[in-house]
Amino acid sequence: MKASPERIAIEFDQIATLPERNWNHNIHYHAWLLAELPASCKRVLEIGCGKGRLSLELAKQAEAVTGIDLSNEMLKIARSRSQRVNNIRFEQTDYLQKDYPPAYFDAIVSVATLHHMDLPAALKRVKSDLKPGGKFLVIDLYEEKGWIDSVYGLASTPIHHLYKWLKNGTSRSTPRENKLWNEHGSGDEYLPFEEIKSIAHQYLPGAIVKRKLLWRYSLVWEKPLEKSPV
């Protein structure tokens, strides 16, 4: 059973107090996500925006960015660091409970958040919320299952330690970091990669789902353009 939104909010309120790091497994893929954005972006939604680091980068390529998160403390930091940026707004809300106008966003981005939600329900909402020609971009976690996942995991371990040392100046996490992330992880549920891929293809036909290093997968889906009436 997945952790409730209330539990997730409380846990990330605590995680928000941890020191900022220059690099982690999610930040590693920010550049990739930004490169995948549509050439013309008016409205972009980031689901699970946290402290707003990626939202600030999205705002450089879009006319308007909406960042949503469950954690009030994360959003306080996001709002503080974006005070001089006029095209970002942050909302404390649960994506599955929030109603946006149909076909409203040119792009929807989600990093390490989708696994907290019912996947079919989230994908159906995304399909409705995206404009024709819009893109859905995801980096998220999956359950390791089978030899292919094990190979990716083994290859990820030295990269994890090398990048932490190069980018953060240390390959070690503090005891408090480990404690809070382990407590949060105890309530996380991950689907196996092949199941994620199957669900994505069912609800978002044509979605491209790939394993990535650092225990992540990517999902890219471009909503088909509407056919012109004959």
Secondary structure as GFF3:
##gff-version 3
##sequence-region A 1 230
A	DSSP	alpha_helix	5	15	.	.	.	ID=ss1
A	DSSP	three_ten_helix	27	29	.	.	.	ID=ss2
A	DSSP	alpha_helix	30	36	.	.	.	ID=ss3
A	DSSP	beta_strand	43	47	.	.	.	ID=ss4
A	DSSP	alpha_helix	53	58	.	.	.	ID=ss5
A	DSSP	beta_strand	64	69	.	.	.	ID=ss6
A	DSSP	alpha_helix	72	81	.	.	.	ID=ss7
A	DSSP	beta_strand	88	92	.	.	.	ID=ss8
A	DSSP	three_ten_helix	95	97	.	.	.	ID=ss9
A	DSSP	beta_strand	105	111	.	.	.	ID=ss10
A	DSSP	three_ten_helix	114	116	.	.	.	ID=ss11
A	DSSP	alpha_helix	119	129	.	.	.	ID=ss12
A	DSSP	beta_strand	130	140	.	.	.	ID=ss13
A	DSSP	alpha_helix	147	168	.	.	.	ID=ss14
A	DSSP	alpha_helix	175	185	.	.	.	ID=ss15
A	DSSP	alpha_helix	193	203	.	.	.	ID=ss16
A	DSSP	beta_strand	208	212	.	.	.	ID=ss17
A	DSSP	beta_strand	216	222	.	.	.	ID=ss18
###
